[in-house]
Amino acid sequence: MTTAAETPRVDEPFIEQATAAKEAARALAPMDRMRKDAALLAMADALEEASETIVSANAEDVARARDNGTDPAIIDRLRLDGKRVAGMAQGLRDLAALPDPVGDVERGWMLPNGMSVRQVRVPLGVLGIIYEARPNVTADAAGIALKSGNAVLLRGSSSAESSNRAITAVLRHAIGSFGIPRDVVQLVTGPRSVTDEMMKARGLVDVLIPRGGAGLIQAVVTGAQVPVIETGTGNCHLYVDASADLRMALDVLGNAKTQRCSVCNAVETLLVHRSVAEEFLRKAVPALGRLGVTLHGDETTVEIGGSTVVPAVPADFEEEWLSMDLSVAVVDDLGAALDHIRRYSSGHSETIITNDLSASERFVSEVDAAAVLVNASSRFVDGGEFGFGAEIGISTQKLHARGPMGLAEMTTTKYVVHGQGQTRG
């Protein structure tokens, strides 16, 4: 158990927390990889040792969510068990094994006057993470921030407050044992006005990253005076091309929709080439039904699938279901599939199942998304699956970072110039 001195700074005014984070970030930035990695490994061990305490705290959050009538998909994101805590710990160990991006030289050259110029990776400073429901983000964000030399202010939702308090207390205690300021990781609680303070804290918070539903993300993007890295919702499509291996298509679809339906990289819309629609949907409709998926289909899908398919309305194709629901449309060709995706995609992850090289190349070239997959499940679009150890979120914007954001994306660069007294004429 941690002592009162080891608990997170959660009841102090936000400006005081942010100022402490700024000081902690200055101390952390020059630290060598060995100390940071040792702290990460200690954080991982501490999480596993405190697993029962964390799961018990999480049970309080889950019970409150059920009493409040929270959507089951959100409760699934909120829930922790021993396996998920172990996964959080393993993510920290994976981070420790990765190269440290701080100090990497992106490029370097000599100028004609004899000066050397290098572009070097450096920490961003203080990260503000505003997120909903998922307490595993607390550990992931803390680990990525520490390894990349940043302090982090964690503004989790009130629905996960008990979990976040328990996790943050464990992490801060482990961090402090290695001579690293505990204030590199802080939990920010309090009324909604605190979120507004974070969004206005220019000079104290260097970057804000919202992670959650569309409402949260847009509120931060439109209201922040601090730079924002936008993470997006996941209206992800899977297109079954005319040349697709239909058995493969069904396997990939089943995984992408049902392996964990409440996450942003789950497939929400199925598009099927008209030439294979009859054969594929006659297999897919009952197979998905057995998995508990409700299909919302266009007219052709209803004709093929029968009464088990719910007639779709136009708004269904805009939906990020985050549940065992799937929108389905039959399209005339690849071009029509691309048009549909351009209209409805949130720019997260898009998939084609095909054996036609030219079709896959066109799909990859023309789809505008953070991740494009050929013959693979969109559930792989994840920082851990990409080998990042963990992720801070999945960016759907186009500046600085796009796709799963790991260590490198939490750094920026500065130019370092060495000369021998040169002056400009």
C-alpha positions as CSV (number, residue, x, y, z in Angstrom):
1,M,0.0,0.0,0.0
2,T,1.2,3.5,-0.7
3,T,1.4,6.2,2.0
4,A,-0.4,9.5,1.9
5,A,2.8,11.2,0.6
6,E,2.8,8.8,-2.3
7,T,-0.7,9.5,-3.6
8,P,-1.2,11.6,-6.7
9,R,-1.5,15.3,-6.6
10,V,-5.3,15.3,-7.2
11,D,-6.8,18.0,-5.0
12,E,-4.4,20.9,-5.7
13,P,-5.2,23.8,-8.1
14,F,-4.5,22.8,-11.6
15,I,-1.9,25.6,-12.2
16,E,0.1,24.3,-9.3
17,Q,0.1,20.8,-10.8
18,A,1.0,22.1,-14.2
19,T,3.9,24.2,-12.8
20,A,5.2,21.1,-10.9
21,A,4.9,19.1,-14.2
22,K,6.9,21.7,-16.0
23,E,9.7,21.5,-13.4
24,A,9.6,17.7,-13.5
25,A,9.8,17.7,-17.3
26,R,13.0,19.8,-17.1
27,A,14.6,17.3,-14.8
28,L,13.5,14.3,-16.8
29,A,14.5,15.5,-20.3
30,P,18.3,14.9,-19.9
31,M,18.0,11.6,-18.1
32,D,19.7,8.6,-19.7
33,R,17.9,5.7,-21.0
34,M,19.1,3.3,-18.3
35,R,17.4,5.2,-15.5
36,K,14.2,5.6,-17.5
37,D,14.0,1.9,-18.4
38,A,14.7,0.8,-14.9
39,A,11.8,3.0,-13.7
40,L,9.5,1.5,-16.4
41,L,10.3,-2.0,-15.3
42,A,9.7,-1.1,-11.7
43,M,6.3,0.5,-12.7
44,A,5.4,-2.8,-14.5
45,D,6.3,-4.9,-11.4
46,A,4.4,-2.5,-9.1
47,L,1.2,-2.8,-11.3
48,E,1.3,-6.6,-11.1
49,E,1.9,-6.5,-7.4
50,A,-1.0,-4.1,-6.9
51,S,-3.3,-6.0,-9.3
52,E,-5.9,-6.9,-6.7
53,T,-6.0,-3.4,-5.3
54,I,-6.4,-1.9,-8.8
55,V,-9.1,-4.4,-9.9
56,S,-11.0,-3.7,-6.6
57,A,-10.9,0.0,-7.3
58,N,-12.0,-0.6,-10.8
59,A,-15.0,-2.7,-9.6
60,E,-16.2,0.5,-7.8
61,D,-16.2,2.3,-11.2
62,V,-17.9,-0.5,-13.0
63,A,-20.6,-0.8,-10.4
64,R,-21.3,3.0,-10.6
65,A,-21.4,2.8,-14.4
66,R,-24.0,0.0,-14.2
67,D,-26.1,1.9,-11.7
68,N,-26.0,4.9,-14.0
69,G,-27.2,2.9,-17.0
70,T,-23.9,3.3,-18.9
71,D,-23.8,1.6,-22.4
72,P,-22.3,-1.9,-22.2
73,A,-19.6,-0.9,-24.8
74,I,-18.4,1.8,-22.5
75,I,-18.4,-0.5,-19.5
76,D,-16.3,-3.0,-21.5
77,R,-13.7,-0.2,-22.1
78,L,-13.8,0.7,-18.4
79,R,-13.5,-2.8,-16.9
80,L,-10.2,-4.2,-15.7
81,D,-9.3,-7.7,-14.6
82,G,-6.0,-9.4,-13.7
83,K,-5.3,-10.1,-17.4
84,R,-5.8,-6.5,-18.4
85,V,-3.6,-5.3,-15.6
86,A,-0.9,-7.8,-16.7
87,G,-1.3,-6.4,-20.2
88,M,-0.7,-2.9,-18.9
89,A,2.4,-4.1,-17.1
90,Q,3.7,-5.9,-20.2
91,G,3.2,-2.7,-22.3
92,L,5.6,-0.9,-19.9
93,R,8.1,-3.7,-20.2
94,D,7.8,-3.5,-24.0
95,L,8.5,0.2,-23.9
96,A,11.6,-0.4,-21.8
97,A,13.0,-2.7,-24.5
98,L,12.5,-0.1,-27.3
99,P,15.1,2.4,-28.4
100,D,14.9,5.8,-26.8
101,P,14.1,8.4,-29.4
102,V,15.5,11.3,-27.4
103,G,18.8,12.4,-28.9
104,D,18.3,10.6,-32.2
105,V,19.8,12.6,-35.1
106,E,17.2,12.8,-37.9
107,R,19.6,14.3,-40.3
108,G,22.9,16.3,-40.3
109,W,25.1,18.1,-42.8
110,M,28.0,20.4,-43.1
111,L,27.6,23.9,-44.6
112,P,30.1,25.4,-47.0
113,N,31.3,27.8,-44.3
114,G,32.4,24.8,-42.1
115,M,29.4,24.8,-39.6
116,S,27.7,21.5,-38.8
117,V,23.9,21.3,-38.6
118,R,22.0,18.5,-36.9
119,Q,18.3,17.9,-36.4
120,V,17.9,16.2,-33.1
121,R,14.9,14.6,-31.4
122,V,13.9,16.2,-28.0
123,P,10.8,15.8,-25.7
124,L,7.7,17.9,-26.2
125,G,7.7,18.9,-22.5
126,V,4.4,18.6,-20.7
127,L,1.7,16.4,-22.3
128,G,-2.0,16.8,-21.3
129,I,-4.0,13.7,-21.9
130,I,-7.8,14.1,-21.7
131,Y,-9.5,10.7,-22.0
132,E,-12.7,8.8,-21.3
133,A,-13.4,5.6,-19.5
134,R,-10.3,3.5,-20.3
135,P,-8.1,3.3,-17.2
136,N,-5.4,1.3,-19.2
137,V,-4.6,4.7,-20.9
138,T,-3.3,5.9,-17.5
139,A,-0.5,3.4,-17.5
140,D,0.2,3.5,-21.2
141,A,0.4,7.3,-21.3
142,A,2.5,7.5,-18.2
143,G,5.0,5.0,-19.6
144,I,5.2,6.6,-23.1
145,A,5.6,10.0,-21.5
146,L,8.4,8.9,-19.2
147,K,10.4,7.0,-21.8
148,S,10.1,10.0,-24.3
149,G,11.3,12.4,-21.6
150,N,7.9,14.2,-21.0
151,A,5.8,14.9,-18.0
152,V,2.2,14.1,-18.3
153,L,-1.0,15.5,-16.8
154,L,-3.7,12.8,-16.9
155,R,-7.3,14.0,-17.0
156,G,-9.4,10.9,-17.0
157,S,-13.1,10.8,-16.8
158,S,-14.9,10.7,-13.5
159,S,-16.3,7.3,-14.5
160,A,-12.9,5.8,-14.0
161,E,-11.7,7.9,-11.1
162,S,-11.2,5.1,-8.6
163,S,-9.2,3.1,-11.1
164,N,-7.1,6.0,-12.2
165,R,-6.3,7.1,-8.6
166,A,-5.1,3.5,-7.8
167,I,-3.0,3.2,-10.9
168,T,-1.5,6.6,-10.6
169,A,-0.5,6.1,-7.0
170,V,1.2,2.8,-7.8
171,L,3.1,4.4,-10.8
172,R,4.2,7.5,-8.8
173,H,5.6,5.4,-6.0
174,A,7.6,3.3,-8.4
175,I,8.9,6.3,-10.3
176,G,10.1,8.0,-7.1
177,S,12.3,5.1,-6.1
178,F,14.6,5.9,-9.0
179,G,15.3,9.5,-8.3
180,I,12.9,10.7,-11.0
181,P,10.4,13.4,-9.8
182,R,7.1,11.8,-9.1
183,D,5.4,14.8,-10.6
184,V,6.3,13.6,-14.1
185,V,3.0,11.7,-13.7
186,Q,0.0,13.4,-12.2
187,L,-3.7,12.7,-12.1
188,V,-5.9,15.8,-12.6
189,T,-9.3,15.6,-11.0
190,G,-12.0,18.1,-10.1
191,P,-14.9,19.8,-11.8
192,R,-15.3,20.2,-15.6
193,S,-13.8,23.7,-15.3
194,V,-10.4,22.0,-14.7
195,T,-10.6,20.7,-18.3
196,D,-11.1,24.3,-19.5
197,E,-8.0,25.3,-17.5
198,M,-5.9,22.6,-19.2
199,M,-7.1,23.8,-22.6
200,K,-6.0,27.4,-21.8
201,A,-2.7,26.6,-20.1
202,R,-0.4,27.9,-22.8
203,G,3.2,28.0,-21.5
204,L,2.5,25.2,-19.0
205,V,1.0,22.5,-21.2
206,D,2.9,22.0,-24.4
207,V,0.5,19.6,-26.2
208,L,-3.0,18.3,-25.5
209,I,-4.2,14.9,-26.7
210,P,-7.9,14.1,-26.4
211,R,-8.8,10.4,-26.5
212,G,-12.5,9.4,-26.4
213,G,-15.7,10.0,-28.2
214,A,-16.4,12.5,-31.0
215,G,-17.9,15.0,-28.5
216,L,-14.9,15.1,-26.3
217,I,-12.4,15.3,-29.2
218,Q,-14.3,18.1,-30.9
219,A,-14.7,20.0,-27.7
220,V,-10.9,20.0,-27.2
221,V,-10.0,20.7,-30.8
222,T,-12.3,23.7,-31.0
223,G,-11.9,25.0,-27.5
224,A,-8.1,24.6,-26.8
225,Q,-5.6,27.4,-26.8
226,V,-2.9,24.8,-26.4
227,P,-1.7,22.8,-29.5
228,V,-3.7,19.7,-30.0
229,I,-3.0,16.3,-31.6
230,E,-6.4,15.1,-32.7
231,T,-7.3,11.5,-32.2
232,G,-10.3,10.4,-34.2
233,T,-13.3,8.2,-34.1
234,G,-13.2,5.0,-36.0
235,N,-15.8,4.5,-38.7
236,C,-13.7,1.8,-40.3
237,H,-14.7,0.0,-43.5
238,L,-13.9,-3.5,-44.9
239,Y,-14.4,-3.9,-48.6
240,V,-14.7,-7.4,-50.2
241,D,-13.4,-7.1,-53.7
242,A,-14.5,-9.2,-56.7
243,S,-11.3,-11.3,-56.6
244,A,-11.4,-11.8,-52.8
245,D,-10.8,-15.2,-51.2
246,L,-14.3,-15.3,-49.5
247,R,-13.2,-17.6,-46.7
248,M,-10.4,-15.2,-45.9
249,A,-12.8,-12.3,-46.1
250,L,-15.2,-13.9,-43.6
251,D,-12.4,-14.8,-41.2
252,V,-11.0,-11.2,-41.3
253,L,-14.4,-9.6,-41.0
254,G,-15.4,-11.8,-38.0
255,N,-12.2,-10.8,-36.2
256,A,-12.4,-7.1,-37.1
257,K,-16.0,-6.8,-36.0
258,T,-16.2,-9.1,-33.0
259,Q,-12.8,-9.7,-31.4
260,R,-13.5,-6.5,-29.4
261,C,-16.3,-4.4,-30.9
262,S,-16.1,-1.4,-28.5
263,V,-12.8,-0.1,-29.8
264,C,-12.0,2.5,-32.5
265,N,-10.2,0.0,-34.8
266,A,-13.2,-2.4,-35.0
267,V,-14.9,-2.5,-38.4
268,E,-18.2,-0.7,-38.5
269,T,-19.2,-1.0,-42.2
270,L,-18.9,-3.9,-44.7
271,L,-18.9,-3.1,-48.4
272,V,-19.2,-6.0,-50.9
273,H,-18.6,-6.1,-54.6
274,R,-21.9,-6.8,-56.4
275,S,-20.4,-9.8,-58.4
276,V,-19.7,-11.7,-55.2
277,A,-22.4,-10.3,-53.0
278,E,-24.8,-13.2,-53.4
279,E,-22.2,-15.9,-52.6
280,F,-20.5,-14.0,-49.8
281,L,-23.6,-12.6,-48.0
282,R,-25.4,-16.0,-47.9
283,K,-22.4,-17.2,-45.9
284,A,-21.7,-14.0,-43.9
285,V,-25.2,-13.2,-42.7
286,P,-25.8,-16.4,-40.7
287,A,-22.1,-16.6,-39.6
288,L,-22.2,-13.1,-38.2
289,G,-25.6,-13.8,-36.7
290,R,-24.2,-16.7,-34.8
291,L,-21.5,-14.4,-33.4
292,G,-24.2,-12.0,-32.2
293,V,-23.8,-9.3,-34.8
294,T,-26.8,-7.3,-36.0
295,L,-26.6,-6.3,-39.6
296,H,-28.0,-3.0,-40.9
297,G,-28.1,-3.6,-44.6
298,D,-29.0,-1.7,-47.8
299,E,-31.8,-3.0,-50.1
300,T,-29.7,-5.6,-51.8
301,T,-28.3,-6.9,-48.5
302,V,-31.8,-7.3,-47.2
303,E,-32.9,-9.2,-50.3
304,I,-30.0,-11.6,-49.9
305,G,-29.9,-11.9,-46.2
306,G,-33.7,-11.9,-45.5
307,S,-35.5,-11.0,-42.3
308,T,-32.4,-11.3,-40.1
309,V,-31.0,-8.1,-41.7
310,V,-32.3,-4.7,-40.4
311,P,-33.1,-2.3,-43.2
312,A,-30.4,0.4,-43.0
313,V,-31.2,4.1,-42.9
314,P,-28.6,6.6,-44.4
315,A,-27.4,7.6,-40.9
316,D,-26.3,4.0,-40.2
317,F,-23.4,4.5,-42.6
318,E,-22.2,7.4,-40.5
319,E,-22.2,5.4,-37.3
320,E,-19.3,4.4,-35.2
321,W,-21.3,1.6,-33.5
322,L,-18.8,0.5,-30.9
323,S,-21.2,-2.5,-30.4
324,M,-22.2,-5.7,-32.2
325,D,-23.8,-3.8,-35.0
326,L,-22.5,-3.6,-38.6
327,S,-23.6,-1.5,-41.5
328,V,-23.6,-3.4,-44.9
329,A,-23.8,-2.1,-48.5
330,V,-23.4,-3.8,-51.9
331,V,-21.4,-1.7,-54.3
332,D,-21.0,-2.0,-58.1
333,D,-17.2,-1.9,-58.2
334,L,-14.0,-0.8,-56.5
335,G,-14.6,2.8,-57.6
336,A,-18.0,2.8,-55.9
337,A,-16.4,1.4,-52.7
338,L,-13.8,4.2,-52.7
339,D,-16.6,6.8,-53.2
340,H,-18.5,5.3,-50.2
341,I,-15.3,5.4,-48.1
342,R,-14.5,9.0,-49.1
343,R,-18.0,10.1,-48.0
344,Y,-18.2,8.3,-44.7
345,S,-14.7,7.4,-43.5
346,S,-13.4,9.1,-40.3
347,G,-9.9,8.6,-41.6
348,H,-8.9,5.9,-39.1
349,S,-8.4,2.4,-40.7
350,E,-9.7,1.0,-44.0
351,T,-9.4,-2.6,-45.3
352,I,-9.6,-4.3,-48.6
353,I,-9.8,-8.1,-49.1
354,T,-8.6,-8.9,-52.6
355,N,-6.3,-11.2,-54.7
356,D,-6.0,-8.5,-57.4
357,L,-2.7,-6.6,-57.1
358,S,-3.9,-3.7,-59.1
359,A,-7.0,-3.4,-57.0
360,S,-5.0,-3.4,-53.8
361,E,-2.6,-0.8,-55.2
362,R,-5.4,1.5,-56.2
363,F,-7.1,1.1,-52.8
364,V,-3.9,1.9,-50.9
365,S,-3.2,4.9,-53.2
366,E,-6.7,6.4,-53.1
367,V,-7.9,5.8,-49.5
368,D,-7.1,8.7,-47.3
369,A,-6.7,7.2,-43.8
370,A,-4.2,6.8,-41.1
371,A,-3.9,3.1,-41.8
372,V,-4.8,1.1,-44.9
373,L,-4.8,-2.7,-44.7
374,V,-4.7,-5.3,-47.4
375,N,-6.0,-8.8,-46.4
376,A,-5.6,-8.2,-42.7
377,S,-7.9,-7.3,-39.7
378,S,-8.1,-3.6,-38.7
379,R,-7.7,-4.8,-35.1
380,F,-4.0,-4.7,-35.8
381,V,-4.0,-0.9,-36.0
382,D,-2.7,-0.5,-32.5
383,G,0.5,0.8,-31.0
384,G,1.2,-2.5,-29.2
385,E,0.5,-4.6,-32.3
386,F,2.7,-2.3,-34.4
387,G,5.6,-2.9,-32.0
388,F,5.4,0.5,-30.2
389,G,5.0,-1.2,-26.7
390,A,1.9,0.9,-26.1
391,E,0.3,3.9,-27.6
392,I,-0.9,7.3,-26.5
393,G,-3.8,7.1,-29.0
394,I,-4.4,6.9,-32.8
395,S,-4.1,10.2,-34.6
396,T,-6.3,10.8,-37.6
397,Q,-4.9,14.3,-38.4
398,K,-2.1,14.9,-40.9
399,L,0.3,17.2,-39.0
400,H,3.2,15.9,-36.8
401,A,1.7,12.5,-36.1
402,R,-0.7,10.2,-37.9
403,G,-1.8,6.7,-36.9
404,P,-0.8,4.9,-33.6
405,M,1.3,7.3,-31.6
406,G,4.3,5.8,-29.7
407,L,7.6,7.2,-28.4
408,A,8.8,9.0,-31.5
409,E,5.5,10.8,-31.9
410,M,5.8,12.3,-28.4
411,T,9.0,14.1,-29.4
412,T,9.8,17.1,-31.6
413,T,13.1,18.2,-33.0
414,K,15.5,21.1,-32.6
415,Y,18.5,22.1,-34.7
416,V,21.9,22.0,-33.2
417,V,24.6,24.1,-34.9
418,H,28.3,23.9,-34.2
419,G,30.8,26.4,-35.6
420,Q,34.2,27.9,-35.0
421,G,33.4,31.5,-34.7
422,Q,31.7,32.0,-38.1
423,T,29.7,35.2,-38.6
424,R,27.2,36.1,-41.3
425,G,28.2,38.7,-43.8
